Amino acid sequence: GLHFGDQAYIEHKTQPEHVVLSDAYPNPMSSRTTIPFTVTQDNTHVQLSIYNLQGQAIHTLVHGELDSGFYEYEWDGKSSMGEELPSRVVMYRLQTSSSRTGVQSVNKRLIIAP
């Protein structure tokens, strides 16, 4: 709906997102998948991790400062210990923070095929 005079709402809605998480491909994955995302602000702190549906981190692919640009990270379906994971549904989460836009978190599902 329309919000008239709600300044906080208007500012929130028109503020450009500083990250866009795209769909992993292939999904379902067998041996590997690629996770693309775009960062729109320089000096954005980025963490890209894989989680099980209980919310436990399985593997962290990115953890650090990135400048604006398009990135693709490949995941081989293994845990951070190098263990093969059984077929299941997992989540990949991109969490970002920058001084201008605060903290954002986006989750998507990923299927590990047998």
Secondary structure, DSSP 8 states (H G I E B T S, - for coil): ---SS-HHHHHHHHS--SEEE---BSSSBSS-EEEEEEE-STTEEEEEEEE-TTS-EEEEEEEEEE-SEEEEEEE-SB-TT--B--SEEEEEEEEEEETTTEEEEEEEEEEE--
